[in-house]
Amino acid sequence: MILFSESLEGVSNEDQLRRLADDANRSSVVISAVDPRGLVYTGPTAEDNLSRSSPQAIARISGQRTQQLIASQNGMVMLSQKTGGLFIQGNNDIPAALQEVIDDGDGYYLLGYQPEQSTFDEKNGLKFHSIAVRLKRPGLHVRSRTGFYGAPDTRKAPPPATKQQQLVQALVSPFSTGSVRVRLTTLFANAEPQGSFINVLLYIDAHDLAFKQEDDGSRSDLLDVAAVTFDADGHQVDGVDRTYRLRFPRDAYDDVLKKGLVYSAHVPVKKAGPYQMRVVVRDDSNQQIGSATQFIDVPDLSKDRLVLSGIMLAADRPQSSAAPAAAEGAVAADDPDSTPAVRIFKGGTEHGLRLSDLECARRQRYEAGTGSADTPVPRRSAGIRVNARASQFRPAIESEALHRSRETGSPWRLCHADRYR
């Protein structure tokens, strides 16, 4: 297994890495790590203001950055060493690094021994047993597994005990869980007074929820939702958690099973840039988990220019409850498939394509006193083409390319909308 990573600081705890390496060793997996940054320069650069810095301060810059580089690589070094793999750094030729790892696996010696039975006795506690392989011939170096935990292969890790532990474990896991089927759509929005945020639209398959039948024939359930953003370095930035109490009359329950559920949650974002959104849904009745992941690029609204922040596609017209700046909670929709949360359309359906939240570059002129909030927005041209296979769709209804969005109440926000058949 080849691991590409710029940092494993989030799992730099030695005990965590040993357990991860132990799982890999029990599965006969050797992990080699490659730092894709290549040769990293840690000295001062043109971005550093060194005009008033002493030689000692300049030297400290290089020392601090070197320590940061070493700290980011410690996890990869430890994981490679404990599984008998290679760690490759300072190489700008990624194909050559891959070839080095592949060539290293061409030949190896398979050694084994049988530990005493007491080694795997759980009464003695879970201990780490070190293994060392030594060579008698000088000038040679050997790489091998460094040890193992004294736990039998049949031993299973205890499941998370609390709701919070279940949600956290699912959020940090790199794999999606499908016990509760979830479809995720992320839309950027900016509105007063909360500022910029990501509208998280969730479509949940109601067949996967364990509804309880009440005395009056209605169905009820409790749903926990957690949404977290991670930055480009894999660090958690912001997050929200919500609990929804579901209750449907007898005659509406069958409709819910057929159509599913759509919910909206708002996650704040303070800075522009790329983010990874991870969402976890937990059914409180049977403690089943569902998760989904999506990437989103948050635009920079501080610059005086038009910025495209999101695209919504829905049947006919985007419903107000599914719009980027809509309120949180359940999204009312006669047909959830036609909402931006799902976007599955029946043949012959008229679609609405909406470019939302385009920031107008007239804030500076208005604040300078040369314009007003009532100044008409100049007409601008915008062309949109929607292609499906070899067919090109054109707007079914000619509309004003850019017009002011009265819904948002902001004189700086524009939107574009077209309808397609």
Secondary structure, DSSP 8 states (H G I E B T S, - for coil): -EEE-S--GGG--HHHHHHHHHHHHHTT---EEE-TT-S---S--TTS--TT--HHHHHHHHHHHHHHHHHHHHHHHHHHHHHT--EE-S-S-HHHHHHHHHHHTT----------GGGG-GGG---EEE-----SSTT-------EEES--TT-------SHHHHHHHHHH-SS--BSS-EEEEEEEEEETTTEEEEEEEEEE-GGGS--EE-TTS-EEEEEEEEEEEE-TTS-EEEEEEEEEEEEE-HHHHHHHHHH-EEEEEEEE--S-EEEEEEEEEEETTT--EEEEEEEEEE---SSSS----EEEEEESS--GGGSTT--SEE---S-GGGSTTT----TT--EEEEEEEEE-TTHHHHHTTS--TTS----------EEETTEEE-BSS---SSEE-TTT--TTEEEEEEEE-
